[in-house]
Amino acid sequence: MASSTTDVRDQVKEKYGSAARAVAQSGSVQACCDPGLRCCDPFTTNLYSTDQKGQIPAKAVLASLGCGNPTALAELREGEVVLDLGSGGGIDVLLSAQRVGPTGKAYGLDMTDDMLALARENQRQAGVANVEFLRGEIENIPLPDNAVDVIISNCVINLSADKDRVLREAMRVLKPGGRFAVSDVVVRGDVPEEVRKSMLLWVGCIAGALEENDYLSRLRNAGFENVSMEPTREYNVEDARQFLTDAGVDVDAIAPQVNNKFFSGFIRATKPKAPCCAPGCCDVVAIGGKA
């Protein structure tokens, strides 16, 4: 298991590091479209409004390899502390920092040095002070217990080889009553392994995607409540017809097993609030008038 986990981690670091270097060096949107990282269209296009793009450096937008826009769907409030798991070039962190305001804070966590360097440069250019980018793995979040109000993520948890640990870590660092609000790629129902492999030729982002009911079950097992999933964008074989045909895949043969099976979803959950009589939560007067 450890070897497999390490292999997945190394592959993700290489792919996303390569994308970050390409964006940093050339400023080209083609950076994320190399054969090893087919995550551009339709997964990562048209996710952010023109207004949002205008608020942050262009390279933060170009380096975005997500599948949704968690900052648009997460109900962020002034003064909150937000953590973005797998923050990449920093787009969601910078947008979140604006929404929580100067009394709040936005953390970005990434394990790829090149992405962190790009994100910190984007932060400098944006002139945003209430942001901190951390180096680390989403399976081992370098923050103390009960540290953040909201966890967001954008098409990253599905890439982890140990999703249960990610969810347990998310539960640990959230404050009681804290919110889990992430975008991720999800599978609906059973998909034959050979079909998954064909789709992986097109979109590396679906690697490791969980079946929707399995995802929700894992959240509940980690201790979350109020668990829900909202599909935000569905994908079908027509989106990839040309690419898959060029790769020698019989598109018409797999179409019935692909259409409406893969989608981006917005997943919500909350950490239970502390019970009334947890230490410091309420005053209890014992019999005889002594606390």
Secondary structure, 3 states (H helix, E strand, C coil): CHHHHHHHHHHHHHHHHHHHHHHHHHCCHHHHHCCCCCCCCCCCCCCCCHHHHCCCCHHHHHCCCCCCCHHHHCCCCCCCEEEEECCCCCHHHHHHHHHHCCCCEEEEEECCHHHHHHHHHHHHHHCCCCEEEEECECCECCCCCCCEEEEEEECCHHHCCCHHHHHHHHHHHEEEEEEEEEEEEEECCCCCHHHHHHHHHHCHHHCCCEEHHHHHHHHHHCCCEEEEEEEEEEECHHHHHHHHHHCCCCHHHHHHHHCCCEEEEEEEEECCCCCCCCCCCCCCCCCCCCC
